[in-house]
Amino acid sequence: MPRFHCPVPLSAGASLALPAGAARHVQVLRMQPGDTLTLFDGTGGEYAATVERMGRSDVSVAVGSHLPVEREAPHAVHLAVGMPANERMDWLVEKATELGVASIQPLATAHGVLRLAGERAEKKRAHWEAIAIAACEQCGRNRVPAIHPVRPFANWLETPAGPGARLILSLAEGTRSIAALAPDDRGVTVLSGPEGGLSGSEEQQAIACGFAPVTLGARVLRAETAALAALVALAGL
């Protein structure tokens, strides 16, 4: 059954004009009055719905019962990533959403190729949020992960950290294996660098702020692969 994110409050029994994005998707699928679909607003659970009317550019639906379905990962993993360039960040956001990431913090780092600021950075953030929403519609998640605004590494590091463990992916010798760590029920923040990795200075700053260096193994992974591998190892899928 088609699933659509509907960023307005939903309630059983309501008659609702779908927002433009969802309405366009319904029309592309050539759905007709009487066809059924699933809606979710991101606050938890999902709603059955039935198409009532198809206009030229608008679609009305009858909202049915609320289903308290959750498909979140058992452990909240927050990714803070030095942004990889080109389409690789898009791919990372999509796959991390499918794998259950709780939030993504894009970081501008010393070795990062992608440089974003101001209006361009906000447009990218909105683009990545749209990718996360589409991934939720596809994979069955009813909670869209937060895609935070792009921040400079040093500025983000000064922000008080939330509860839970703080880990940094490192190629240094003597680091602990991420696979050997017990999941933290309060969540975990994983810091991962861009294509060129974090600089030595950035890594030392993070460690000084309480980030424990961990390794994914003997192989050197691409930036987007490393972040996703850490997510899988920690989310308890």
C-alpha positions in Angstrom: 0.0 0.0 0.0 1.4 3.5 -0.8 2.7 5.4 2.1 3.0 9.2 2.3 4.5 11.6 4.8 1.9 14.2 5.7 3.5 17.1 7.8 0.2 18.2 9.3 -1.6 16.9 12.4 -3.6 13.8 11.6 -6.6 12.5 13.5 -9.0 9.6 12.9 -12.2 10.6 11.2 -10.9 13.8 9.7 -11.4 14.8 6.1 -8.1 16.2 4.8 -6.7 18.0 1.7 -3.3 16.5 1.2 -0.3 18.8 1.2 1.1 19.5 -2.3 3.9 16.9 -2.3 1.7 14.0 -1.1 -1.1 15.1 -3.5 1.3 15.1 -6.4 2.5 11.6 -5.6 -1.1 10.3 -5.4 -1.8 11.8 -8.8 1.4 10.3 -10.3 0.2 6.9 -9.1 -3.1 7.5 -10.8 -5.0 6.6 -7.6 -8.8 7.0 -7.7 -11.5 7.7 -5.2 -11.9 4.6 -3.0 -8.3 3.7 -3.2 -6.5 3.2 0.1 -3.2 4.6 1.4 -1.2 5.1 4.6 -0.3 8.4 6.1 2.2 9.3 8.8 2.9 12.7 10.3 6.2 11.9 12.1 4.8 11.9 15.6 4.5 8.2 15.8 2.3 5.5 14.3 0.4 5.7 11.0 -3.1 6.2 9.7 -5.1 4.3 7.2 -6.8 6.6 4.7 -9.1 6.5 1.7 -9.0 8.8 -1.3 -12.3 10.8 -1.4 -11.8 13.2 -4.3 -9.2 13.8 -7.0 -9.0 17.3 -8.3 -6.7 18.7 -11.0 -4.0 19.6 -8.5 -5.6 18.6 -5.2 -6.5 15.4 -3.4 -8.8 14.9 -0.5 -8.7 11.9 1.8 -10.7 10.4 4.7 -8.4 9.6 7.5 -9.2 6.3 9.2 -7.9 4.6 12.3 -4.6 5.2 13.9 -2.2 2.3 14.0 0.4 2.5 16.8 3.1 0.9 14.6 6.8 1.7 15.2 9.7 0.5 13.2 12.6 2.3 14.9 15.9 0.8 15.8 16.3 -0.5 19.4 19.1 1.9 20.1 19.2 5.6 19.0 22.3 6.3 16.9 23.1 9.9 16.0 25.6 10.4 13.2 27.9 13.5 13.0 29.6 13.3 9.6 32.1 15.3 7.7 30.1 15.7 4.5 31.3 13.6 1.6 31.1 15.3 -1.8 28.7 15.0 -4.8 25.9 12.5 -4.5 27.6 10.5 -1.7 26.0 12.6 1.0 22.6 12.0 -0.6 23.3 8.3 -0.6 24.4 8.4 3.0 21.3 10.2 4.2 19.0 7.8 2.3 20.7 4.6 3.5 21.2 5.8 7.1 17.4 6.6 7.2 16.6 3.1 6.0 18.9 1.7 8.7 17.2 3.6 11.5 19.5 6.6 12.2 18.0 8.9 14.9 19.6 12.1 13.5 22.3 13.3 11.2 24.6 16.3 11.8 26.4 17.5 8.7 29.8 19.0 9.5 32.2 21.3 7.7 35.7 19.8 8.4 39.3 20.7 7.5 39.6 17.9 4.8 36.0 18.1 3.6 35.6 18.8 -0.2 32.0 20.0 0.1 31.8 23.6 1.3 28.4 25.0 2.3 27.3 28.1 4.0 24.3 30.5 4.3 21.4 30.0 1.9 23.2 27.2 -0.1 23.7 25.2 3.1 20.0 25.5 4.1 18.9 24.4 0.6 21.1 21.4 0.9 19.7 20.6 4.4 16.1 20.8 3.0 17.2 18.6 0.1 18.6 16.0 2.5 15.4 16.2 4.6 13.3 15.4 1.5 15.6 12.4 0.9 15.0 11.2 4.5 11.3 11.6 4.1 11.2 9.6 0.9 13.3 6.9 2.5 10.8 6.7 5.4 7.9 6.4 3.0 9.7 3.5 1.3 11.1 1.6 4.3 8.1 1.9 6.6 9.5 4.3 9.3 7.0 6.6 10.9 9.5 9.0 12.4 11.7 11.1 10.2 15.2 11.5 11.5 16.3 15.0 12.2 18.7 16.5 9.6 20.4 19.3 11.4 21.8 22.5 9.8 25.4 22.3 8.5 27.8 23.4 11.2 31.6 24.0 11.4 33.3 21.2 13.2 34.8 23.4 16.0 31.5 25.2 16.6 29.6 21.9 16.8 32.1 20.4 19.2 31.6 23.3 21.6 27.9 22.4 22.0 27.0 20.4 25.1 26.6 16.8 24.2 23.4 14.9 24.9 23.2 11.7 27.0 24.8 8.5 25.9 28.2 7.4 24.6 30.3 9.5 22.2 32.5 7.7 19.7 34.8 8.8 17.0 35.8 6.5 14.1 39.6 6.4 14.0 42.4 4.7 12.1 44.9 5.1 14.9 46.4 1.9 16.4 45.2 0.6 19.7 41.5 1.8 19.3 38.7 -0.4 20.6 36.6 -2.4 18.2 33.1 -0.9 17.8 31.7 -4.4 17.5 32.8 -5.1 21.1 30.9 -2.2 22.6 27.6 -2.8 24.5 24.7 -0.7 23.2 23.9 2.3 25.3 20.2 2.6 26.1 20.6 6.4 26.3 21.8 6.5 22.7 25.2 7.1 21.1 26.7 9.8 18.9 29.2 8.6 16.3 31.6 11.1 14.7 32.9 10.2 11.3 35.2 12.2 8.9 34.9 13.1 5.2 36.8 11.4 2.3 40.2 12.7 3.7 39.3 11.8 7.3 39.3 14.2 10.2 42.5 16.1 10.6 44.8 15.1 13.5 43.9 18.3 15.3 40.2 17.7 14.9 40.5 14.1 16.2 42.5 15.2 19.2 39.9 18.0 19.9 37.1 15.4 19.8 38.9 13.0 22.1 39.6 15.9 24.5 35.8 16.5 24.6 35.1 12.9 25.6 34.8 11.0 22.3 36.3 7.5 22.5 38.2 6.4 19.5 36.9 3.2 17.9 37.7 1.1 14.8 35.6 -0.8 12.3 38.4 -3.2 11.5 41.5 -3.6 9.4 40.0 -2.3 6.1 39.9 1.4 5.2 36.3 2.2 4.2 34.9 5.1 2.2 33.5 7.9 4.3 29.9 7.1 3.6 30.4 3.4 4.1 32.2 3.8 7.4 29.3 5.9 8.8 26.7 3.3 7.8 28.8 0.4 9.1 29.0 2.1 12.5 25.3 2.6 12.4 24.6 -1.1 11.7 27.0 -2.2 14.4 25.4 0.0 17.1 21.7 0.3 16.2 20.9 -3.3 17.0 19.0 -4.0 13.8 
